[in-house]
Amino acid sequence: MRFCIVLPVLALVVVECSHTFMGTSVFRQLVFYQYVKYRGNTLSKRIEYLNYTLPATIGYGRTIQGILAYDRTNSCSANVTAGGLGYPYVSLRMMSERWKDIRYSVYIYA
């Protein structure tokens, strides 16, 4: 008689990142993409703004349906300060840690 012992394996992974996901990109048109890169400041945090407005060629009355700001350094934060979902414009505020660069891939869907 043979016995088989099965041991469950549990893994806990803790990841800290500051990606910003808002809205949806499912069946939406990608209207804007930009790789944002700024050098870090020596003794202070670096703050930069990215402003985007939907062009008239997209169509009158269309609004932003999805925003994705993907942090490439895992040391920054991004917040929407004006506009955003349901508006034809967005202002994105990006802030880094001290001595760190700002590197984001920003996708906007309409």
Sequence and secondary structure as in RCSB ss.txt:
>XXXX:A:sequence
MRFCIVLPVLALVVVECSHTFMGTSVFRQLVFYQYVKYRGNTLSKRIEYLNYTLPATIGYGRTIQGILAYDRTNS
CSANVTAGGLGYPYVSLRMMSERWKDIRYSVYIYA
>XXXX:A:secstr
                   EEEE  TT  EEEEEEEEE   SSS  EEEEEEE  GGG TT    EEEEEESSSS
EEEEEEEE TTSSEEEEEEEE TT  EEEEEEEE 
